[in-house]
Amino acid sequence: MALSVLSACGNNDSAKKDADDKLEVYTTIFPLQDFTKKIGGEHVNVTSIYPAGADAHTYEPSQKQIVKLANSDLFVYNGVDLEPFVEDIEKSLEKEDVKMIDSSKDVALIKFADEHENQANHEGHDHEKEDAHKEDEHHHDYDPHIWLDPKNALKQAENIKNALVALQPNHKQDFEKNFNDLKTQLLDLEAQLKETINNAKTKEVLVSHAAYGYWEYNYGLKQIPIAGLSSSDEPSQKQLAAVAETAKEHNLSYILFETFATPKVAEVIQKETGAKILRLHHLSTISEEELKDKKDYVTLMKENIKVLDTAMN
């Protein structure tokens, strides 16, 4: 990927930064961009390589973006194989003076559960946590949606803070203060999420995409994914019947769709099953409108918690 483009970049020693120059940082998913801005404050310029509304599971950076990465100071990615292009980027940037941070380092990962498995099938989970980040291990079997759990997001934010401190130790005090402010907000979010699920009338939610395994494992929510339902393709009559039967079987009045799922799909589901549609924000990317409204990880997660409260009560 872009190796020929980068061969002309090289290490530009004449462009080396002074100690107080702003760090140029690129990230993948929106939470990492948001956390880096908050922690780095006035000492960083932060850009996500994903355009608004991009699909984090399928997006591939352009050669132009790779060149920009080569001239940056720090690249922060989610890890857990969410971004399959990272391995190629790492090879492309091996001769560049760019620090790369896997924000999932030391996060307690969980394995993707089969559609019919439940929490009881996670025997040996503690061992999996300890071994999840062995050197050179690939995480194809692990759930990459770590940022949706504020507890995991806090670890990601800490990894970012440590990277910024390593790059600009003279601003350590600022980075530590900003991180601690963010930590307070994330711990508060965790408490709200835990309380909402603990006090819910039902722990079951019907979801269009099984992205909420960490809520399930760490807080007791039970996600029921709609097998085979695409967020972009109109469902067949057979799928509609299965969704209706699942909602009826579990006495559920709501189906939770991701923010960028095609509205027509949700409308068809609602019309044919009678279930009401609610939107959960996956936060991997955000819309242009949300950017203009200056929404951040905390505000969007609070909106998610309100949606959960409605669906579970």
Secondary structure, 3 states (H helix, E strand, C coil): CCHHHHCCCCCCHHHCCCCCCCEEEEECCHHHHHHHHHHHHHHEEEEECCCCCCCCCCCCCCHHHHHHHHCCCEEEECCCCCCCCHHHHHHHCCCCCCEEEECCCCCCCCECCCCCCCHHHCCCHHHHHHHCCCCCCCCCCECCCHHHCHHHHHHHHHHHHHHHHHHCHHHHHHHHHHHHHHHHHHHHHHHHHHHHHHCCCCCEEEECCCCCHHHHHHHCCEEEECCCCCCCCCCCHHHHHHHHHHHHHCCCCEEEEECCCCHHHHHHHHHHHCCEEEEECCCCCCCHHHHHCCCCHHHHHHHHHHHHHHHCC
